[in-house]
């Protein structure tokens, strides 16, 4: 019996093989298991262990007798597992949350200081008592008060002085791109914060809080160990490189002084375009955080007045009539945010009668709102507004704004102009941009500045009419010149003189035309799209079919390309790209400066020698239109409901300037979902 059982054992693979109890009479001591099936392994010693009959279980004197059962182990039901996991996860969550809270309080306790933080520091006499000079004999701030605060600041005292005007998108992008050790940086702005302007309409109705859209500019300036002056730029003395700055002191008196510079960056932004309309003092604008606060107070004030028992029906309807003049992204998003607030939160706190008498109107001078977007998106936005009962008046122009009504003209279906009026209790004016007073004063001093809407720059963002490489302009206050034809005239004349020919009679072959086109693309990157098929352009303007272009034919070709180039949009992404471009170029100039100084090179086009011309890349446009959003990304356009709204929020959440503002945005959106908007003014 033992021999037959031994023969039955044969080697198997390393995997375990189930052996039913019913099929075995004898089992090895090592193969007993308290489970439904027994296992044997082939990695045992060659000599089999002692055999034990199942019927009469042999036992070792050292081992107590055990009974073997084939019954399954008791199992616990799904309710027990659910309760077990619930308490396990809950306990883990409580432990982790408690640990994080304790860690936060420990960190918070470390931020308080009991010791005195001040100490004796050296301050230059020139910073406290600056010398006078310049055309107006004003104090010249050659040394600033915090130049000696630390060793790093002292090292920058002798670096080239870079003065940046403004604290908007372009200036902040420039500050974030600059290397900290290359320049002595000073930022001059009447506001000491950066404003996230794309979300400004949300702050007018309480969807977002005002502080969630601003970031202290001093925190951004500190990264590059720069300086900040809360002041306003007045004039620029280009010949002496002096910037005239004014401040209002504690007594309310305006003080003027000079700030010297080696390089000046103008990023003062723009103001709202009045278009010659009368009565704009009766309108609200949306350019700054203070504008958002005033708009919010005015809306809630109208709602409170409409609730009074002494308010007549006609007066109540007028108070609850909200008009937006301008169908661009700002006007459309404000109208959408206003409707959402009135539709979602008004009934919770105000009489429901107010909701029935509220009206929102959008006046647009073009045929569609959002006319710079794809036409399908414009029609979708109009259909959405029609669903929300927001009236859109297209092909209408405002003539005058009065305290209680707005006068405008509108074309009817026959194309006839009809004069109309609309009673209103609130009007937002959002119709394009115009130059600030400082930009106008700069343009008056420079004869080559002929643009009435913005300061003109070349493709390297250098202000036209100023010494080369000293003054730059970025953002809404500037526009890039498209004078391709005028620039190429000088190039062709130089080419003709090199060949000993008369420029007026010179003939350009196709090979030479390719060289001309490459120079145009390098100098004017925005013209690249219009110079893709050089052979077709050459054939089109070779009117005499001579195989060459004369001076007149080439000039006509370039003028035609020049006319097709449009001005860059006055948007945050354009200013941001210009700031990043200028920061990278200034870093390159600082790196090349020692080589220029060693070779005594202090003239010529240094900007073009170290860096390429600015090229704008449009990243797309998006707009919120009331619990839905539209997107236009380089010809790819789409729109949608709440999913598109979350995507719209995600884009702006990612573009926010700091981690602090991202946290505040997330908290504001969560607060709106949980508690609604705060309907109070202050």
Secondary structure, DSSP 8 states (H G I E B T S, - for coil): -HHHHHHH-----SS-EEE-GGG-SEEEGGG--SSSSEEE-S-S-SS---EEESTT----TTS-------S------HHHHHHHHHHHHHHHHHHHHHHHHHHHHHHHHHT---S---------HHHHS--EETTTTEEE-SS-TTTTSSHHHHHTTTSEEEEEE--SHHHHHHHHHS-TTSEEEEEEESSSEEE-GGGHHHHTTTSS-GGGGEEEHHHHHHTTT-EEEE-EEEEEETTTTEEEEEEE-TTS-EEEEEEE-SEEEE----EE--TT-BTGGGSB--SSHHHHHHHHHHHHHHHHHHTSTT--HHHHHHHTEEEEE--SHHHHHHHHHHHHHHHHTHHHHS-HHHHHH-EEEEE-SSSSSSTTS-HHHHHHHHHHHHHTTEEEE-SEEEEEE-SSEEEEEEE-TTS-EEEEEEE-SEEEE---EE--HHHHHHHHH-TT---SSSEEE-TT-BBTTS-TTTEEE-GGGEEE---HHHHHHHHHHHHHHHTT--TTT-EE-HHHHHHHHHHHHHH-GGGGGGGS-HHHHHHHH-TT-SSSEEHHHHHHHHHHHHHH------SHHHHHHHHHHHHHHHHHHHHHHHHHHHTT--SS-HHHHHS---------EEEE-SS-EEEEETTEEEEESHHHHHHHHHHHHHH-SSHHHHHHHHHHHHHHHHH-------
